[in-house]
């Protein structure tokens, strides 16, 4: 159960302090690796921009799909 708690703590971490606290208390090597990777990604501005662009694309696609579905539902109800 501690493993799941530690992974959830990592997923929900919002600050560097949260990561530091987890890093100091967890014994799970994969979490230490994940924290190192998060720090590396956050330090690379180009990677941050790519991640933002990808997230925006996924959001825009979901919005477009939702709008099309809503429009289709309205047309079939008319």
C-alpha positions in Angstrom: 0.0 0.0 0.0 2.9 2.4 0.6 4.0 1.9 -3.0 0.7 3.1 -4.2 0.7 6.0 -1.8 4.1 7.1 -2.9 3.1 6.9 -6.6 0.0 8.9 -5.9 2.0 11.5 -4.0 4.3 11.8 -7.1 1.4 12.2 -9.4 -0.2 14.9 -7.2 3.1 16.8 -6.5 2.7 20.4 -7.3 5.9 21.9 -6.1 9.6 21.1 -5.9 9.1 20.9 -2.2 6.6 18.1 -2.7 9.1 16.2 -4.8 11.9 16.8 -2.3 9.7 15.5 0.6 8.8 12.4 -1.4 12.4 11.8 -2.6 13.6 11.9 1.1 11.0 9.4 2.3 10.4 6.8 -0.5 12.5 3.7 -1.0 11.2 3.0 -4.5 14.0 3.4 -7.1 11.5 4.0 -9.9 10.1 7.0 -8.1 13.6 8.4 -7.7 14.1 8.0 -11.4 10.8 9.6 -12.2 11.6 12.6 -10.0 15.0 13.0 -11.8 13.2 12.8 -15.2 10.6 15.4 -14.1 13.4 17.8 -13.1 15.2 17.2 -16.4 12.0 17.9 -18.4 11.2 21.0 -16.3 14.7 22.4 -16.9 14.4 22.1 -20.7 12.4 25.0 -22.0 12.0 23.5 -25.5 10.6 20.3 -24.0 8.2 22.3 -21.9 7.0 24.1 -25.0 6.5 20.8 -26.9 4.6 19.3 -23.9 2.4 22.4 -23.8 1.7 22.3 -27.5 0.8 18.6 -27.3 -1.5 19.2 -24.3 -3.2 22.1 -26.2 -3.7 19.9 -29.3 -5.3 17.1 -27.2 -7.6 19.7 -25.5 -8.6 21.3 -28.8 -9.3 17.8 -30.3 -11.5 16.9 -27.3 -13.3 20.2 -27.5 -13.9 19.8 -31.3 -15.1 16.3 -30.9 -17.5 17.3 -28.0 -18.9 20.1 -30.1 -19.5 17.8 -33.1 -21.2 15.3 -30.9 -23.4 17.9 -29.3 -24.3 19.3 -32.8 -25.1 15.8 -34.0 -27.3 15.2 -31.0 -29.2 18.5 -31.5 -29.8 17.7 -35.2 -31.2 14.2 -34.4 -33.5 15.7 -31.7 -34.9 18.3 -34.2 
